[in-house]
Amino acid sequence: MTRWLRRIGGWFEARLKLRDSLLPMLTHPIPRGAAGPLGWFYVFGSASLTLLLLQILTGIGLALVYVPSADRAYDSLLYLNYQQPLGWFLRSLHYWSGSAMVVMVVVHMVQVFLFGAFKYPRELTWLAGAVLLLLTLGMMFTGQVLRWDADAYWGVGVGASMAGRVPWAGPYFVDLLLGGPVIGGDTLSRFFALHAFVLPALLLATLGLHLWLVLKCGISAPPVPGQKVDPKTYHEEYEKELKNGVPFLGEAMRKDGLFSALVVLVVVVIAALAGPKGPGALPEPALLGANPKPDWPFWWLFALLSLSPPGAETAIMLVLPPVLILALLAVPFVSNRGERAPSRRPVAVLGVIVVLTVLGVLTYFGSAEPWSPVMHAWSGDPVPERIVKASTPAQLQGAAVFQNKQCRNCHALDGVGGRRGPDLSDVGARLTRDQLIDQVSNGTPGGGNMPAYGKQMGPNEMAVLAEFLVSLRPKGQPPAEPPLGQR
């Protein structure tokens, strides 16, 4: 058997000359430090490539079943989830490997930035990596649209709204995005073409350029404090370092392979346990008050738009994304020489910490959506027994009014319920009976979060509700007293 395999391999080698083409790429020398203990910081790029291959394989499998038409796309996903053998796992693997790819690309770029590996002569390598990040995010967004559920449908509406605000060219961008004046079958066809053909082609082409640059410019050595990048002497110093280097086909590749295998294993486990993403509720074009939620890489922008005043929406939609993209692309031109070690670049390290902290906090808010009512809280989260255990009949009636008027959707009790408004577990210690009645009746002054319920409650309902709210205070603490001028 071995002899036959060698003969077959020799037959192909004689015609394809793969040994002469691939072997030099695999055995090209890299700095010795990149294969040592610090070599574990260099594995994220290979993991990203492995996840991309997994995306391609699972995407091909999904494309065999998925029907990109407005009337059948949703049903084809349900068929994959519930009828096609292991179809749910294929969808789950595709989604979670895409999510992991976003994480790996971001971590890889952060590592490159902190190591100063974007400096001369690798500016173009950084630019190619930045484009790969943007294309990966584009794949995530277009993939969400293909689910064709309520979030996808109205998410396209948000994207069209952003495009429509571009001065002069807005209507043309909207027509280009939607394939017509409204969201429909042409829209889904365009996003399918983007997700399955256009973006993957651009991604693979950019990846080819990125790998070519890595081979030609080399892998940067781990940064050493005091060892500065000087374009006049860099190539000579780098060639000296490579003379003492090691081939990539060795310890460095073993680290890459081990880490990539570990990442794939984690993705497979998560995919098996968490299952596929959606589809959610059916899209409803007549639902004017929809609040679509994007996939997690865009939660930070979702939170920023939700928490900002309406007057800032246009600036956030039109100005912020281009500014962030330009800042990302400008990195190698702002500083392409000098120190590379993070310990000698405190501003760069602080910048990474600030950016990741802001994105992390906004992502958390985008996940929790504290500004949105929990629409099932009034029926799914009963008033805690501790609160009503010693209540009077009037207070019990007030608790029933509190539930039936769906106050729990926006207000929590003992931390359970909506978070759009404050937790009311101790409101009786902060507001008097009259203040509570005024707040419920008239709402927040100036049209804030709290709507006016004065016309939706009778006098008796308002009275017992106030009795219940006044009773919500720590044990042994008296009710709130009115201000001195109102006593």
C-alpha positions as CSV (number, residue, x, y, z in Angstrom):
1,M,0.0,0.0,0.0
2,T,2.8,2.4,0.9
3,R,4.6,1.7,-2.4
4,W,1.4,2.4,-4.4
5,L,0.8,5.7,-2.5
6,R,4.4,6.8,-3.2
7,R,3.9,6.0,-6.9
8,I,0.7,8.0,-7.0
9,G,2.3,10.8,-5.1
10,G,5.3,10.8,-7.4
11,W,3.0,10.8,-10.5
12,F,1.3,14.0,-9.3
13,E,4.6,15.6,-8.1
14,A,6.1,15.1,-11.5
15,R,3.4,17.1,-13.1
16,L,2.4,19.6,-10.4
17,K,5.8,20.3,-8.9
18,L,4.2,21.0,-5.5
19,R,7.5,20.2,-3.6
20,D,9.3,23.1,-5.4
21,S,6.3,25.5,-4.7
22,L,5.0,24.6,-1.3
23,L,8.0,23.3,0.6
24,P,9.9,26.7,0.4
25,M,6.8,28.4,1.9
26,L,6.5,25.9,4.7
27,T,10.2,25.9,5.5
28,H,10.9,29.6,5.2
29,P,12.9,30.9,8.2
30,I,11.3,32.9,11.0
31,P,12.9,34.6,14.0
32,R,13.8,32.2,16.7
33,G,11.7,34.1,19.2
34,A,8.5,33.7,17.2
35,A,8.8,29.9,17.7
36,G,9.7,30.0,21.4
37,P,7.5,30.5,24.4
38,L,6.3,33.9,23.0
39,G,5.3,32.0,19.8
40,W,1.9,31.4,21.5
41,F,1.1,35.0,20.7
42,Y,1.5,34.3,17.0
43,V,-1.2,31.6,16.7
44,F,-4.3,33.7,16.3
45,G,-3.9,34.3,12.6
46,S,-3.7,30.6,11.8
47,A,-6.7,29.9,14.0
48,S,-8.6,32.6,12.0
49,L,-7.6,30.8,8.7
50,T,-8.8,27.5,10.1
51,L,-12.1,28.9,11.1
52,L,-12.5,30.4,7.6
53,L,-12.0,27.0,6.1
54,L,-14.7,25.7,8.5
55,Q,-17.0,28.5,7.4
56,I,-16.5,27.6,3.8
57,L,-17.2,23.9,4.3
58,T,-20.3,24.4,6.4
59,G,-21.5,27.2,4.1
60,I,-21.4,24.9,1.1
61,G,-23.4,22.4,3.0
62,L,-26.1,25.0,4.0
63,A,-26.3,26.3,0.5
64,L,-27.4,22.9,-0.7
65,V,-30.6,23.2,1.3
66,Y,-31.2,27.0,1.9
67,V,-33.6,28.6,-0.6
68,P,-32.8,32.4,-1.0
69,S,-36.4,33.5,-1.8
70,A,-38.6,35.6,0.4
71,D,-41.4,33.0,0.7
72,R,-39.2,30.0,1.3
73,A,-36.0,31.1,3.1
74,Y,-37.5,31.0,6.6
75,D,-39.1,27.5,6.0
76,S,-35.8,26.2,4.6
77,L,-34.1,27.1,7.9
78,L,-36.8,25.4,9.9
79,Y,-36.3,22.3,7.7
80,L,-32.6,22.4,8.5
81,N,-33.4,22.8,12.2
82,Y,-36.0,20.1,12.6
83,Q,-36.1,17.7,9.6
84,Q,-32.7,17.5,7.9
85,P,-30.5,15.0,9.8
86,L,-27.8,17.1,11.7
87,G,-29.0,20.2,9.8
88,W,-29.3,22.0,13.1
89,F,-25.7,21.1,14.0
90,L,-24.5,22.3,10.6
91,R,-26.2,25.7,11.1
92,S,-24.9,25.9,14.6
93,L,-21.4,25.1,13.6
94,H,-21.6,27.8,10.8
95,Y,-22.8,30.5,13.2
96,W,-20.4,29.8,16.1
97,S,-17.4,29.3,13.9
98,G,-18.2,32.7,12.3
99,S,-18.4,34.2,15.8
100,A,-15.1,32.6,16.8
101,M,-13.5,33.9,13.6
102,V,-14.5,37.5,14.5
103,V,-13.0,37.0,18.0
104,M,-9.7,35.5,16.5
105,V,-9.3,38.3,14.0
106,V,-9.8,41.0,16.6
107,V,-7.4,39.3,19.0
108,H,-4.9,38.8,16.2
109,M,-5.0,42.5,15.3
110,V,-4.7,43.6,19.0
111,Q,-1.7,41.3,19.3
112,V,-0.1,42.8,16.2
113,F,-0.8,46.3,17.4
114,L,0.7,45.7,20.9
115,F,3.7,44.0,19.4
116,G,4.2,46.9,17.0
117,A,4.2,44.4,14.1
118,F,2.4,47.0,11.9
119,K,5.5,49.1,11.6
120,Y,7.9,49.3,8.7
121,P,8.0,47.3,6.4
122,R,4.6,45.7,7.3
123,E,2.2,48.6,6.8
124,L,0.5,47.0,3.9
125,T,0.2,43.7,5.8
126,W,-1.7,45.7,8.5
127,L,-4.0,47.3,5.9
128,A,-4.8,43.9,4.5
129,G,-5.6,42.6,8.0
130,A,-7.9,45.6,8.6
131,V,-9.8,44.9,5.4
132,L,-10.1,41.2,6.4
133,L,-11.7,42.3,9.7
134,L,-14.2,44.5,7.9
135,L,-15.0,41.8,5.4
136,T,-15.5,39.3,8.3
137,L,-17.9,41.7,10.0
138,G,-19.7,42.1,6.6
139,M,-20.1,38.3,6.5
140,M,-21.7,38.3,9.9
141,F,-24.2,41.0,9.0
142,T,-25.2,39.5,5.7
143,G,-25.4,36.1,7.3
144,Q,-27.9,37.5,9.8
145,V,-30.0,38.9,7.0
146,L,-30.3,35.4,5.5
147,R,-32.1,34.2,8.5
148,W,-35.0,36.3,7.2
149,D,-36.7,36.6,10.6
150,A,-38.0,39.8,12.3
151,D,-34.6,40.9,13.5
152,A,-33.1,40.3,10.0
153,Y,-35.9,42.0,8.2
154,W,-35.9,45.1,10.4
155,G,-32.1,45.0,10.7
156,V,-32.0,45.6,6.9
157,G,-34.4,48.5,7.5
158,V,-31.9,50.0,10.0
159,G,-29.1,49.6,7.4
160,A,-31.2,51.2,4.7
161,S,-32.0,54.1,7.1
162,M,-28.3,54.6,7.6
163,A,-27.6,54.5,3.9
164,G,-30.5,56.8,3.2
165,R,-29.0,59.6,5.4
166,V,-26.0,60.0,3.2
167,P,-26.3,63.4,1.6
168,W,-27.3,63.5,-2.1
169,A,-26.5,59.8,-2.8
170,G,-28.7,58.4,0.0
171,P,-31.6,57.3,-2.2
172,Y,-29.3,55.6,-4.7
173,F,-27.6,53.7,-1.9
174,V,-30.9,52.5,-0.5
175,D,-32.0,51.3,-3.9
176,L,-28.7,49.5,-4.3
177,L,-29.0,47.9,-0.9
178,L,-32.7,46.8,-1.1
179,G,-32.9,46.2,-4.9
180,G,-36.0,48.4,-5.0
181,P,-38.0,50.8,-2.9
182,V,-39.0,48.3,-0.3
183,I,-37.5,45.3,1.6
184,G,-38.5,42.1,-0.3
185,G,-37.4,39.2,-2.4
186,D,-34.9,41.2,-4.4
187,T,-33.3,42.3,-1.1
188,L,-32.8,38.8,0.1
189,S,-31.3,37.8,-3.3
190,R,-28.8,40.6,-3.1
191,F,-27.7,39.7,0.4
192,F,-27.4,36.1,-0.5
193,A,-25.1,37.0,-3.4
194,L,-23.1,39.2,-1.1
195,H,-22.8,36.5,1.6
196,A,-22.2,33.5,-0.7
197,F,-20.1,35.0,-3.6
198,V,-19.0,38.7,-3.4
199,L,-17.7,38.9,0.2
200,P,-16.1,35.5,0.2
201,A,-14.3,36.3,-3.1
202,L,-13.0,39.6,-1.7
203,L,-12.1,37.9,1.6
204,L,-10.1,35.1,-0.1
205,A,-8.4,37.6,-2.5
206,T,-7.4,39.8,0.5
207,L,-6.3,36.8,2.4
208,G,-4.1,35.7,-0.4
209,L,-2.5,39.2,-0.5
210,H,-2.1,39.1,3.3
211,L,-0.3,35.7,3.2
212,W,1.9,36.8,0.4
213,L,2.9,39.9,2.4
214,V,3.6,37.7,5.4
215,L,5.9,35.5,3.3
216,K,7.7,38.4,1.6
217,C,8.0,40.7,4.6
218,G,8.5,38.0,7.1
219,I,7.1,37.4,10.6
220,S,8.2,40.1,13.0
221,A,10.3,39.0,15.9
222,P,9.0,39.5,19.5
223,P,9.5,43.1,20.5
224,V,12.5,43.9,22.7
225,P,12.6,47.1,24.8
226,G,15.1,49.5,23.3
227,Q,15.3,47.8,19.9
228,K,13.8,50.4,17.6
229,V,12.5,50.1,14.0
230,D,14.6,52.2,11.6
231,P,13.8,51.8,7.9
232,K,17.4,52.5,7.0
233,T,18.8,49.6,9.0
234,Y,15.8,47.3,9.5
235,H,16.4,44.9,6.6
236,E,20.0,44.3,7.4
237,E,19.2,43.6,11.1
238,Y,16.3,41.3,10.1
239,E,18.4,39.3,7.8
240,K,20.9,38.8,10.6
241,E,18.1,37.6,12.8
242,L,16.9,35.1,10.2
243,K,20.4,33.6,10.0
244,N,19.8,32.4,13.5
245,G,16.2,31.6,12.8
246,V,14.2,28.4,12.6
247,P,12.0,27.0,9.8
248,F,8.3,27.6,10.2
249,L,7.7,23.9,9.5
250,G,8.6,22.9,13.1
251,E,7.8,24.3,16.5
252,A,5.9,27.3,15.1
253,M,3.6,25.2,13.0
254,R,3.1,22.7,15.9
255,K,1.9,25.6,18.1
256,D,-0.4,26.9,15.3
257,G,-1.8,23.4,14.7
258,L,-2.4,22.7,18.3
259,F,-4.1,26.0,19.0
260,S,-6.3,25.8,15.9
261,A,-7.4,22.3,16.8
262,L,-8.3,23.5,20.3
263,V,-10.3,26.4,18.9
264,V,-12.2,24.0,16.5
265,L,-12.9,21.7,19.4
266,V,-14.3,24.5,21.5
267,V,-16.5,25.7,18.6
268,V,-17.8,22.1,18.1
269,V,-18.7,21.8,21.8
270,I,-20.4,25.2,21.9
271,A,-22.3,24.4,18.6
272,A,-23.5,21.1,20.1
273,L,-24.6,22.6,23.4
274,A,-25.9,26.0,22.3
275,G,-27.5,25.0,19.0
276,P,-28.2,27.2,16.0
277,K,-29.0,30.9,16.0
278,G,-32.7,31.4,15.1
279,P,-34.6,31.9,13.1
280,G,-36.7,34.0,15.5
281,A,-40.2,35.4,15.0
282,L,-41.5,35.8,11.4
283,P,-40.9,39.1,9.8
284,E,-43.9,41.4,10.1
285,P,-43.8,44.4,7.7
286,A,-46.7,46.1,9.4
287,L,-45.0,46.1,12.8
288,L,-43.9,49.8,12.9
289,G,-42.6,49.7,16.5
290,A,-40.0,46.9,15.9
291,N,-36.7,47.1,17.8
292,P,-34.4,44.7,15.8
293,K,-31.4,43.4,17.6
294,P,-28.3,42.6,15.6
295,D,-25.9,39.8,16.2
296,W,-23.3,40.2,19.0
297,P,-20.5,41.9,17.0
298,F,-22.7,44.9,16.5
299,W,-24.2,45.1,20.0
300,W,-21.9,48.0,20.8
301,L,-23.3,50.1,18.0
302,F,-26.9,49.0,18.9
303,A,-26.4,50.1,22.5
304,L,-24.8,53.4,21.4
305,L,-27.7,54.2,19.2
306,S,-30.2,53.2,21.8
307,L,-28.6,55.2,24.6
308,S,-27.9,58.3,22.6
309,P,-30.5,61.1,22.1
310,P,-32.4,61.0,18.8
311,G,-30.5,64.1,17.5
312,A,-27.2,62.2,17.6
313,E,-28.4,59.3,15.5
314,T,-27.3,60.7,12.1
315,A,-23.8,61.6,13.4
316,I,-23.4,58.1,14.9
317,M,-24.6,56.4,11.8
318,L,-22.8,58.5,9.2
319,V,-19.7,59.9,10.9
320,L,-18.6,57.3,13.6
321,P,-18.1,54.2,11.4
322,P,-16.0,56.0,8.7
323,V,-13.9,57.7,11.5
324,L,-13.3,54.3,13.2
325,I,-12.4,52.7,9.9
326,L,-10.0,55.5,8.9
327,A,-8.4,55.4,12.3
328,L,-7.8,51.7,11.9
329,L,-6.3,52.1,8.5
330,A,-4.2,55.1,9.6
331,V,-2.4,53.1,12.4
332,P,0.7,52.2,10.4
333,F,1.1,55.7,8.9
334,V,0.9,57.4,12.3
335,S,3.7,55.4,13.8
336,N,5.7,53.2,11.5
337,R,9.1,53.3,13.2
338,G,10.5,53.5,16.7
339,E,9.8,51.3,19.7
340,R,7.8,48.1,19.4
341,A,7.8,46.8,22.9
342,P,4.5,47.5,24.8
343,S,6.4,48.5,27.9
344,R,7.9,51.4,25.9
345,R,4.5,52.4,24.3
346,P,2.2,53.3,27.2
347,V,-0.1,55.4,25.1
348,A,-0.7,52.5,22.7
349,V,-1.4,50.1,25.6
350,L,-3.7,52.6,27.3
351,G,-5.5,53.2,24.0
352,V,-6.2,49.4,23.6
353,I,-7.5,49.2,27.2
354,V,-9.8,52.2,26.7
355,V,-11.2,51.0,23.4
356,L,-11.7,47.4,24.6
357,T,-13.4,48.6,27.8
358,V,-15.7,51.0,26.0
359,L,-16.6,48.3,23.4
360,G,-17.1,45.7,26.2
361,V,-19.4,47.9,28.3
362,L,-21.5,48.9,25.2
363,T,-21.6,45.2,24.2
364,Y,-22.9,44.3,27.6
365,F,-25.6,47.0,27.4
366,G,-26.5,45.8,23.9
367,S,-26.9,42.3,25.3
368,A,-29.0,43.3,28.3
369,E,-31.1,46.0,26.6
370,P,-32.0,47.8,29.8
371,W,-33.8,50.4,27.8
372,S,-36.3,47.9,26.4
373,P,-39.4,46.6,28.4
374,V,-39.5,42.9,29.2
375,M,-42.8,42.3,27.6
376,H,-43.6,39.0,29.4
377,A,-42.5,40.1,32.9
378,W,-46.1,41.1,34.0
379,S,-47.3,37.6,33.4
380,G,-44.1,35.6,33.9
381,D,-42.6,37.2,37.0
382,P,-45.0,37.2,40.0
383,V,-44.7,39.7,42.8
384,P,-42.2,38.2,45.3
385,E,-43.9,36.4,48.2
386,R,-41.7,38.4,50.7
387,I,-43.3,41.6,49.6
388,V,-47.0,40.6,49.9
389,K,-46.7,38.2,52.8
390,A,-47.9,40.8,55.4
391,S,-49.9,43.0,53.0
392,T,-53.3,44.5,53.7
393,P,-56.2,43.7,51.4
394,A,-55.8,47.1,49.8
395,Q,-52.1,46.5,49.2
396,L,-52.8,43.1,47.7
397,Q,-55.3,44.7,45.3
398,G,-52.6,47.2,44.4
399,A,-50.1,44.4,43.7
400,A,-52.7,42.9,41.3
401,V,-53.1,46.3,39.6
402,F,-49.3,46.6,39.4
403,Q,-49.1,43.3,37.6
404,N,-52.2,43.7,35.4
405,K,-51.2,47.2,34.2
406,Q,-47.9,45.6,33.1
407,C,-45.7,47.8,35.4
408,R,-43.4,44.8,35.8
409,N,-42.3,45.1,32.1
410,C,-40.3,48.2,33.0
411,H,-39.9,48.0,36.8
412,A,-38.2,45.2,38.7
413,L,-39.0,44.0,42.2
414,D,-36.1,42.4,44.1
415,G,-34.2,42.6,40.8
416,V,-36.7,40.6,38.8
417,G,-38.5,42.3,35.9
418,G,-37.8,45.0,33.4
419,R,-34.9,47.5,33.8
420,R,-36.2,50.4,31.7
421,G,-37.3,52.1,34.9
422,P,-35.8,51.9,38.4
423,D,-36.2,48.9,40.7
424,L,-39.2,49.7,43.0
425,S,-38.3,47.4,45.9
426,D,-37.8,50.4,48.2
427,V,-39.7,53.1,46.4
428,G,-41.9,53.7,49.5
429,A,-38.9,55.0,51.3
430,R,-38.1,57.5,48.6
431,L,-41.4,58.8,47.4
432,T,-44.6,59.8,49.3
433,R,-48.1,58.6,48.5
434,D,-48.9,61.9,46.7
435,Q,-45.6,61.9,44.8
436,L,-46.3,58.3,43.6
437,I,-49.8,59.1,42.4
438,D,-48.5,62.2,40.6
439,Q,-45.7,60.2,39.0
440,V,-48.0,57.4,37.8
441,S,-50.7,59.8,36.7
442,N,-48.6,62.3,34.8
443,G,-45.5,60.3,33.9
444,T,-42.0,61.7,33.6
445,P,-42.0,65.5,32.9
446,G,-41.0,66.5,29.4
447,G,-42.0,63.1,27.8
448,G,-39.3,60.9,29.4
449,N,-39.3,57.2,29.9
450,M,-42.3,57.0,32.2
451,P,-45.7,57.4,30.3
452,A,-48.8,58.9,31.9
453,Y,-51.3,56.4,33.2
454,G,-53.8,58.8,34.7
455,K,-56.3,58.1,31.9
456,Q,-55.8,54.3,32.0
457,M,-56.6,53.8,35.7
458,G,-59.7,54.6,37.8
459,P,-59.5,56.4,41.1
460,N,-59.8,53.1,43.1
461,E,-57.0,51.4,41.1
462,M,-54.8,54.4,41.6
463,A,-55.5,54.5,45.3
464,V,-54.7,50.8,45.9
465,L,-51.7,51.0,43.7
466,A,-50.3,53.8,45.7
467,E,-50.9,51.8,48.9
468,F,-48.9,48.9,47.5
469,L,-46.1,51.1,46.3
470,V,-45.8,53.0,49.7
471,S,-45.5,49.6,51.4
472,L,-42.4,48.8,49.3
473,R,-39.6,49.8,51.7
474,P,-37.0,48.1,54.0
475,K,-38.4,46.4,57.1
476,G,-38.7,48.9,60.0
477,Q,-38.1,52.0,57.8
478,P,-41.0,54.5,57.9
479,P,-42.6,55.8,54.7
480,A,-41.0,58.8,52.9
481,E,-42.1,62.2,54.2
482,P,-43.0,65.2,52.0
483,P,-40.6,68.1,51.6
484,L,-40.6,70.7,54.3
485,G,-42.5,73.2,52.2
486,Q,-45.3,70.7,51.5
487,R,-46.0,69.5,55.1
